[in-house]
Amino acid sequence: MSKQYLTLHTIDNAHPSDVFALAAKKTQLLSASGSSFIRVYDTTQPDFPLRQTIDGAHPLGIHHLVTAKEAEKAASAGFEGKVRIWRAGEDGEWEAVGDITDSNKPGSIWAIALSADGAYLASSSINGKINVWSLSEASMPQIRSYETKGSFGLCVDLSADGRFTASGHENGSIYIFNNDSGRLSHSVAGLVQPIRAVAFSPASKLVAAAGDARIIALYDVLSGEQIANFTGHGGWVLSLDWSDTGEYLLSGSHDSKAKIWRIETRSCVATHSHGDRPLWTARWLPKSTRSEMFALGGGNQAISFYREAAG
């Protein structure tokens, strides 16, 4: 059974270069690109107006940007090798509250993820190490360091309950670590080719992984067993995001297309094109009405917003 989504609005020239990352809050969408600034859009208005531009966030551009689901906190990773932590005030304006550096070299910190409460940040690196940092302490110390087989960690995620960290690597490896014990839980059967996105389900029971194989694989977190495959993209899968209920998975691909997958039926229920350039990032917006909404960003430098036709 298919679902219909309508294009609500498109912000052309949202950034002067590829839009690499989108991160949503209840009333805002943050965006980042190869440029040095972060932009914040108001998602409560039909034309999604620009609310704030954070200039000079990272001098060489930004490759990852994430928000905490339950806290007014965000983190951005720049090509210079630094992670900057942001906090939103009562007026909704964002300001920097600190930096994390790990040798401060490009690639020393690559992908990042925030825990739901904003207390922890996980990062991957070019040497394969996966690190976890405590943001509740002023010095933001590193509290976990997980060893892998040394392959570039292209993506990372923290489970909503905070118990697990997952990472995907250039050699196709996928790891699930237990944050309570500090040990590896599973090295799961990978997809052979580079893994560019990993994402835990809202209930922390499943993890999705995808990349150059053009396949989205679904794994059981506790057993490490692969329970499903989703196929249909014609290019590398670059982005994965679960809906709030865990019923749907949103994927974005180098083939310029976003797809929505229904987990229960293991089927694709909607496909949308975002120009003819790579679709680097696809994100659900927090549900504030009866209708689901999501946003897409990529190589066409635009951000497009979609809403479920029903409701």
C-alpha positions in Angstrom: 0.0 0.0 0.0 1.5 3.3 -1.1 1.5 6.7 0.6 1.3 10.1 -1.0 3.4 13.0 0.0 3.0 16.6 -1.2 5.8 19.1 -1.8 5.1 21.9 0.6 8.0 24.2 -0.1 11.5 24.3 -1.7 14.2 26.7 -0.5 16.4 27.2 -3.6 20.0 28.2 -3.0 19.6 27.3 0.7 23.4 27.1 0.7 26.1 28.0 -1.8 27.4 24.4 -2.0 26.1 20.9 -1.4 23.8 20.5 1.6 25.4 17.7 3.5 23.4 17.6 6.7 19.9 18.4 8.0 18.9 18.2 11.7 15.4 18.7 13.1 14.0 20.1 16.3 10.3 20.5 17.2 9.9 23.9 15.5 13.2 24.3 13.6 15.4 22.7 10.9 19.1 23.2 11.0 21.2 22.8 7.8 24.9 22.7 7.0 27.0 22.4 3.9 30.5 22.8 2.5 30.2 26.5 3.6 31.3 27.7 7.0 27.8 28.6 8.4 24.8 26.8 9.8 21.3 28.0 8.9 18.2 27.6 11.0 14.7 27.5 9.4 11.3 28.0 11.2 9.2 24.9 10.4 6.0 26.3 12.0 5.4 28.7 9.0 4.3 27.6 5.6 7.2 29.3 3.8 9.8 27.9 6.3 11.5 31.3 6.8 15.2 31.6 7.7 15.4 32.3 11.4 19.1 32.4 12.1 22.4 32.2 10.3 25.3 31.0 12.5 28.4 32.5 10.7 31.9 31.0 11.1 30.7 27.7 12.6 33.5 25.8 10.9 36.0 27.6 8.6 36.4 24.8 6.1 32.8 23.7 6.0 30.6 21.2 7.8 30.0 17.5 6.9 27.8 16.4 9.9 25.2 18.1 11.9 23.0 16.4 14.6 20.5 17.4 17.3 19.4 15.8 20.5 15.8 14.6 20.4 14.9 15.5 24.0 17.3 18.5 24.7 18.0 21.9 23.1 21.4 20.8 22.0 23.1 20.3 18.7 26.6 19.3 17.4 28.4 20.0 14.2 31.5 18.4 12.7 33.8 20.4 10.4 36.3 19.5 7.8 39.0 21.0 10.0 38.6 18.1 12.5 36.7 19.8 15.2 33.2 19.2 16.8 31.3 22.2 18.1 28.5 21.9 20.6 25.5 24.2 20.4 22.7 25.1 22.8 19.4 26.9 22.0 18.2 29.5 24.4 14.6 30.2 25.5 14.3 32.5 22.5 15.3 29.7 20.1 18.6 31.2 19.2 21.6 28.9 19.0 25.0 29.6 20.5 28.2 27.7 20.8 29.0 26.3 24.3 32.2 24.3 23.6 34.4 22.3 21.3 35.6 18.7 21.1 38.9 18.0 19.4 40.7 14.7 19.0 44.2 15.7 17.8 42.3 18.3 15.8 43.3 16.8 12.5 40.9 16.3 9.5 39.4 12.9 9.8 40.2 12.5 13.5 36.5 13.0 14.1 34.2 12.2 11.2 30.6 11.1 11.8 28.8 12.2 15.0 25.6 11.3 16.9 24.0 12.7 20.0 22.1 10.8 22.7 18.4 11.7 23.0 19.1 13.6 26.3 22.1 15.4 24.8 24.4 14.1 27.5 26.7 12.0 25.2 28.2 12.3 21.8 29.6 9.5 19.7 32.1 10.0 17.0 33.8 7.9 14.3 37.3 8.4 12.8 39.5 7.8 9.8 41.4 5.1 11.8 38.3 3.2 12.7 38.1 4.1 16.4 34.7 4.9 17.8 34.7 7.3 20.8 32.0 8.5 23.2 32.2 11.8 25.0 30.4 13.1 28.0 28.8 16.5 27.4 27.4 16.9 30.9 30.8 17.8 32.2 32.4 21.1 31.5 35.5 19.6 30.0 33.5 17.2 27.8 35.9 14.3 28.4 36.1 11.1 26.3 34.6 8.3 28.4 34.6 5.3 25.9 36.9 4.3 23.1 36.0 1.3 21.0 38.6 -0.5 18.8 37.6 -1.8 15.4 39.7 -3.4 12.6 41.0 0.1 11.5 38.7 0.8 8.6 37.4 4.4 8.2 34.3 4.9 10.3 31.9 6.5 7.9 28.9 6.6 10.2 27.8 6.3 13.8 24.6 6.3 15.8 23.6 6.1 19.5 20.4 4.2 20.5 17.6 6.3 22.0 17.9 4.4 25.3 21.6 5.2 25.4 22.6 1.6 25.8 24.2 1.0 22.4 26.5 2.6 19.8 26.6 1.4 16.2 29.1 2.2 13.5 29.5 1.5 9.8 32.9 1.3 8.1 34.6 1.7 4.7 35.4 -2.1 4.5 31.7 -3.0 5.0 31.9 -3.8 8.7 29.1 -3.0 11.1 29.6 -3.0 14.8 27.2 -2.7 17.8 28.8 -1.8 21.1 27.3 -2.0 24.6 27.8 1.4 26.3 27.1 0.0 29.8 29.8 -2.7 29.6 32.1 -0.8 27.2 32.4 -4.0 25.1 31.6 -5.1 21.6 28.1 -6.7 21.4 28.1 -7.8 17.8 30.2 -7.6 14.6 27.3 -8.2 12.3 27.3 -9.6 8.8 28.1 -6.5 6.7 27.2 -5.6 3.1 30.8 -6.0 1.8 30.9 -2.5 0.4 31.3 0.8 2.4 28.6 1.5 5.0 27.5 5.2 4.8 24.6 5.3 7.2 23.5 3.5 10.4 20.4 4.3 12.4 18.7 2.8 15.5 15.0 2.5 15.6 13.2 4.6 18.3 12.6 1.6 20.5 16.4 0.7 20.2 15.5 -2.9 19.1 16.5 -2.6 15.5 19.4 -1.0 13.6 19.4 -0.2 9.9 22.5 0.1 7.8 23.2 0.9 4.2 25.8 2.2 1.8 27.5 1.5 -1.6 25.8 -1.9 -2.0 22.5 0.0 -2.5 20.9 -2.4 0.0 19.3 -1.3 3.3 19.9 -4.1 5.9 17.9 -4.4 9.1 19.4 -6.1 12.2 18.1 -7.2 15.6 20.2 -5.2 18.2 20.2 -7.9 20.9 20.9 -10.9 18.7 22.9 -9.2 15.9 20.9 -11.2 13.3 19.9 -9.7 10.0 16.2 -9.8 9.7 15.4 -7.9 6.4 16.8 -6.4 3.3 15.3 -3.4 1.4 16.3 -2.9 -2.2 15.3 -0.3 -4.8 17.8 2.5 -4.8 19.9 2.9 -7.9 22.9 4.5 -6.1 24.8 4.5 -2.9 22.5 5.0 0.1 23.8 8.0 2.0 21.1 8.7 4.7 18.7 6.8 7.0 16.2 8.2 9.4 13.4 6.5 11.4 10.0 8.0 11.9 9.0 8.8 15.5 6.8 5.7 15.8 9.4 3.4 14.1 6.8 2.4 11.5 8.7 3.9 8.6 12.3 4.3 7.5 13.4 7.3 5.3 16.4 6.8 3.0 18.3 9.2 0.8 20.6 8.1 -2.1 23.2 9.2 -4.6 20.6 8.4 -7.2 18.8 11.7 -6.1 15.9 9.8 -4.7 14.3 9.5 -1.2 12.3 6.4 -0.4 10.0 5.6 2.5 9.9 2.0 3.7 7.2 0.4 5.8 8.9 -1.8 8.3 5.9 -4.1 9.0 5.5 -5.1 5.3 9.1 -4.7 4.3 8.0 -2.6 1.4 8.7 0.8 -0.3 5.6 3.0 0.0 6.8 6.2 -1.5 9.6 7.6 -3.7 10.5 11.2 -4.3 13.2 12.8 -6.6 15.3 15.7 -5.3 16.7 17.1 -8.6 19.5 15.3 -10.4 22.3 15.5 -7.9 23.2 13.3 -4.9 20.7 13.4 -2.0 23.1 13.6 1.0 20.5 14.0 3.7 16.9 13.1 4.4 15.2 13.8 7.8 11.8 13.4 9.3 10.4 16.5 11.1 9.1 15.9 14.6 5.3 15.2 14.3 3.3 18.2 15.4 0.2 17.6 13.4 -1.7 14.5 12.1 0.5 14.5 9.0 4.1 13.3 8.7 6.6 15.7 7.2 10.2 15.3 6.0 13.0 17.4 4.5 15.6 16.6 1.8 18.9 18.3 1.1 21.7 17.5 -1.4 23.9 18.5 -4.3 21.3 20.9 -5.9 21.9 23.2 -2.9 18.2 23.3 -2.2 16.1 22.1 0.8 12.6 20.6 0.0 9.8 20.0 2.5 7.2 17.3 2.1 3.9 16.5 3.9 1.8 13.4 4.0 -1.3 13.9 1.7 -3.7 12.5 4.3 -4.5 14.4 7.5 
